Amino acid sequence: MKKSRTLLQSGLIIAPIAAFAVSFLHGMALSIALLLIAIPTVLISALIPRRIPFAVRIVLYSVIGSLVYMPAAVLTANIVPQIAGGIYIPLLCTPLYLTVHRDDLFPHGHVLRSMIRHLIPACLFILAVGVIREILGSGSIIGHSLISAPPLPILLEPSGGLILLVIGLAACSANSRKEATDANRL
């Protein structure tokens, strides 16, 4: 049996999170865009029969993701107007999770359950990263000052975001292993 990896463990959305999720609002914009792009893309892609060669399915998944991106970007801009997504929102529809790994992460017959299992934790993680980076990096949250001297301004840089992501993903991985070990004991 193949071991299932979460969307975050696959490492395919790390770059947009590390570079863009520097605040709560940025994290919210990225989470909304991820949901608006991934849900319709995966649901439409689930209709593509598996008898179509994998190489053709990859192209179809990419085309679907690109077509879904356009309205998703407009909706995200309307929901969170003060945040411009720049290059990071389009990066959500091009990673391999919507193409090569679509069959692994979102298998036919279990699409909705798989989407909930992968997308909701990913969005919550993105929001948490944004909040932590904003509080510790700038000393504020949504423009309200909490700390006069921010303790870790490096967290506002992509390299600081990457360090925080590595720590967070390591903690998630350790928790997953612990849960698997506990489940095996039962």
Summary of the structure (lengths in Angstrom):
residues: 186
radius of gyration: 17.5
end to end distance: 19.7
largest distance: 60.0
contacts: 571
relative contact order: 0.18
helix: 69%
strand: 2%
